[in-house]
Amino acid sequence: MPLTTPLPIEQVLLIVAGLLALSVLASKASSILGVPSLVLFLAIGMLAGSEGLGGIQFDDVRLAQSVGVIAFIFILFSGGLDTSWPSVKPVWRHGLALATIGVFVTALAVGLFATAVLGFSLPEGMLFGAVISSTDAAAVFSLMRMRANRLAGNLEPLIELESGSNDPMAVFLTLGMISLLTTPGAGILGLVPMFVLQMSLGAGFGLAIGYAGVRLMNRIRLQAEGLYVIITITIVLVAYSATALAGGNGFLAVYLCGLFMGNRDFIHKRSLLRFHDGLAWLMQIAMFLTLGLLVFPSQLVPLTGVAMLSSAFLIFVARPAAVFASLFWARMSLRELVLISWVGLRGAAPIILATFPLVAGLPPAGTIFNLVFFVVLTSVLIQGTMVTPVAQWLGLNLPEQKRIPPTIRVIDGSNARPMDIRISATSPAVGKQIVDLHLPEGALIVLITRNGDHIVPTGSTVIEANDTLTLLASKEDVEAARQQILKS
């Protein structure tokens, strides 16, 4: 059933609905089977493809690459939004080391292995190493946040920070190696200024657009709450495209933009966090289904031997070498370093990067793509399913507990106490939105009494003279919140 054949829109929508429904069921089944959901998403795409039951013929590499890039920027933005800066602040240096030195060491080790064992030339081997060098944000975020158990200490924030921030380095190395292979006379030293420029612009644009986004959200005062969703989508697209057009790294910009906004107060923040979490899941499904459709299983079979060898080298040699080389200076135990080495999941990011050599028309591109796909599958199946047993074996798995969604702020009912605060006509709070009060995390304005009427406020509600604010706050935060309101 070639995609070029015109189909009635009703049939197309039914096919899409069926694939989405199967993906949702696969996500449910993944928690029962103990298999990461992205493996099942890829399997559904392969089954729907030309060599599967669906018979959908799809070989448009550029379209697959475009779908992957668009999906990935929204996944990175959502990951940034959900990342608490206080939780990653103690480990940001460790995360930066893993995202740069770790990626480089992985690429170098795999590249030398591919040259010595797989028969690639040195530039081709280094290209393969660059493509497979980063851990995957979509895989790690979904694995960490769906596990019932938590990892001890700061391991989870560190692993999530690495996965969200190391893709820019992998993108840079991949594009740099493609440039060396396609540009006669190009030297490796020429990549250094390109690296500095891309990362500097990526960081600068990301933080600046995040800051502007928060200001815009809190000042525009739209009547329809749904329009704020469109603003955040616009922010994501602008962060990536403007940075890329300026010569910077758009992936880094998007992640830092989300990280900045997620750690600031803005209107409808909780509902927007929930929206982007759902959007990230939709993007994951779309991305993995598309990449699954792009794969021809018959082409994977002849590469089984070398692919398994590559996977083993990556999991047991290259990844540990990268972690130890990056964090040898850190005050971390051997057990912690071993666990970080194990949770180095590969996922959609390497597969998306593997489409770049295909688009560039490089001779080994097809082999690299199929090898990467196979390595990703084995990485997720082996490492992803064994995270909890390995953590338990190392004594780094905390007892099972009910997870609290990160988008919900909870005030302990046993310590929470209400307080009515009267706003005088001369109060600095008059004319301000609630979001502009910057209340402590353990405080919430739950009711406003105005002219005898009771109003349930939102972040955009403007405080007026003679309002009575009913504040609910924990015992520790109640006085600080009161002072913050009266002195705003």
Secondary structure as the mmCIF struct_conf table of DSSP 4:
data_model
#
loop_
_struct_conf.conf_type_id
_struct_conf.id
_struct_conf.beg_label_comp_id
_struct_conf.beg_label_asym_id
_struct_conf.beg_label_seq_id
_struct_conf.end_label_comp_id
_struct_conf.end_label_asym_id
_struct_conf.end_label_seq_id
STRN STRN1 PRO A 2 PRO A 2
TURN_TY1_P TURN_TY1_P1 LEU A 3 THR A 4
BEND BEND1 THR A 5 THR A 5
HELX_RH_AL_P HELX_RH_AL_P1 ILE A 9 LEU A 33
TURN_TY1_P TURN_TY1_P2 GLY A 34 GLY A 34
HELX_RH_AL_P HELX_RH_AL_P2 SER A 37 ALA A 48
STRN STRN2 GLY A 49 GLY A 49
TURN_TY1_P TURN_TY1_P3 SER A 50 GLU A 51
BEND BEND2 GLY A 52 GLY A 54
STRN STRN3 ILE A 56 GLN A 57
HELX_RH_AL_P HELX_RH_AL_P3 VAL A 61 LEU A 81
TURN_TY1_P TURN_TY1_P4 ASP A 82 ASP A 82
HELX_RH_AL_P HELX_RH_AL_P4 TRP A 85 VAL A 88
HELX_RH_3T_P HELX_RH_3T_P1 LYS A 89 VAL A 91
HELX_RH_AL_P HELX_RH_AL_P5 TRP A 92 ALA A 97
HELX_RH_PI_P HELX_RH_PI_P1 LEU A 98 GLY A 102
HELX_RH_AL_P HELX_RH_AL_P6 VAL A 103 VAL A 117
BEND BEND3 LEU A 118 LEU A 118
HELX_RH_AL_P HELX_RH_AL_P7 LEU A 122 VAL A 131
TURN_TY1_P TURN_TY1_P5 ILE A 132 ILE A 132
BEND BEND4 SER A 134 SER A 134
HELX_RH_AL_P HELX_RH_AL_P8 ALA A 137 MET A 146
BEND BEND5 ALA A 148 ASN A 149
STRN STRN4 LEU A 151 LEU A 151
BEND BEND6 ALA A 152 ALA A 152
TURN_TY1_P TURN_TY1_P6 GLY A 153 ASN A 154
HELX_RH_AL_P HELX_RH_AL_P9 LEU A 155 SER A 165
BEND BEND7 ASN A 166 ASN A 166
HELX_RH_AL_P HELX_RH_AL_P10 ASP A 167 THR A 182
BEND BEND8 THR A 183 THR A 183
TURN_TY1_P TURN_TY1_P7 PRO A 184 GLY A 185
HELX_RH_3T_P HELX_RH_3T_P2 ILE A 188 GLY A 190
HELX_RH_AL_P HELX_RH_AL_P11 LEU A 191 ARG A 219
BEND BEND9 ILE A 220 ILE A 220
BEND BEND10 GLN A 223 GLN A 223
TURN_TY1_P TURN_TY1_P8 GLU A 225 GLU A 225
HELX_RH_AL_P HELX_RH_AL_P12 GLY A 226 LEU A 245
TURN_TY1_P TURN_TY1_P9 ALA A 246 GLY A 247
BEND BEND11 GLY A 248 GLY A 248
HELX_RH_AL_P HELX_RH_AL_P13 GLY A 250 GLY A 262
TURN_TY1_P TURN_TY1_P10 ASN A 263 ASN A 263
BEND BEND12 ARG A 264 ARG A 264
TURN_TY1_P TURN_TY1_P11 ILE A 267 HIS A 268
HELX_RH_AL_P HELX_RH_AL_P14 LYS A 269 LEU A 294
HELX_RH_AL_P HELX_RH_AL_P15 PRO A 297 LEU A 300
HELX_RH_3T_P HELX_RH_3T_P3 VAL A 301 LEU A 303
HELX_RH_AL_P HELX_RH_AL_P16 THR A 304 PHE A 313
HELX_RH_PI_P HELX_RH_PI_P2 LEU A 314 ALA A 318
HELX_RH_AL_P HELX_RH_AL_P17 ARG A 319 LEU A 327
TURN_TY1_P TURN_TY1_P12 PHE A 328 TRP A 329
BEND BEND13 ALA A 330 ALA A 330
HELX_RH_AL_P HELX_RH_AL_P18 LEU A 334 TRP A 342
TURN_TY1_P TURN_TY1_P13 VAL A 343 VAL A 343
HELX_RH_AL_P HELX_RH_AL_P19 ALA A 348 ALA A 360
TURN_TY1_P TURN_TY1_P14 GLY A 361 GLY A 361
TURN_TY1_P TURN_TY1_P15 PRO A 363 PRO A 364
HELX_RH_AL_P HELX_RH_AL_P20 ALA A 365 SER A 379
HELX_RH_PI_P HELX_RH_PI_P3 VAL A 380 GLY A 384
HELX_RH_AL_P HELX_RH_AL_P21 THR A 385 THR A 385
TURN_TY1_P TURN_TY1_P16 MET A 386 MET A 386
HELX_RH_AL_P HELX_RH_AL_P22 VAL A 387 LEU A 394
TURN_TY1_P TURN_TY1_P17 GLY A 395 GLY A 395
STRN STRN5 ASN A 397 ASN A 397
HELX_LH_PP_P HELX_LH_PP_P1 LEU A 398 GLU A 400
HELX_LH_PP_P HELX_LH_PP_P2 LYS A 402 PRO A 405
TURN_TY1_P TURN_TY1_P18 PRO A 406 THR A 407
TURN_TY1_P TURN_TY1_P19 GLY A 413 ASN A 415
STRN STRN6 ARG A 417 ARG A 422
TURN_TY1_P TURN_TY1_P20 ALA A 425 THR A 426
TURN_TY1_P TURN_TY1_P21 PRO A 428 GLY A 431
STRN STRN7 GLN A 433 GLN A 433
HELX_RH_3T_P HELX_RH_3T_P4 ILE A 434 LEU A 437
TURN_TY1_P TURN_TY1_P22 GLU A 441 GLY A 442
STRN STRN8 ALA A 443 ARG A 450
TURN_TY1_P TURN_TY1_P23 ASN A 451 GLY A 452
STRN STRN9 ASP A 453 ILE A 455
TURN_TY1_P TURN_TY1_P24 GLY A 459 SER A 460
HELX_LH_PP_P HELX_LH_PP_P3 THR A 461 THR A 461
STRN STRN10 VAL A 462 VAL A 462
HELX_LH_PP_P HELX_LH_PP_P4 ILE A 463 ILE A 463
TURN_TY1_P TURN_TY1_P25 ALA A 465 ASN A 466
STRN STRN11 THR A 468 ALA A 473
TURN_TY1_P TURN_TY1_P26 LYS A 475 ASP A 477
HELX_RH_AL_P HELX_RH_AL_P23 VAL A 478 LYS A 487
#
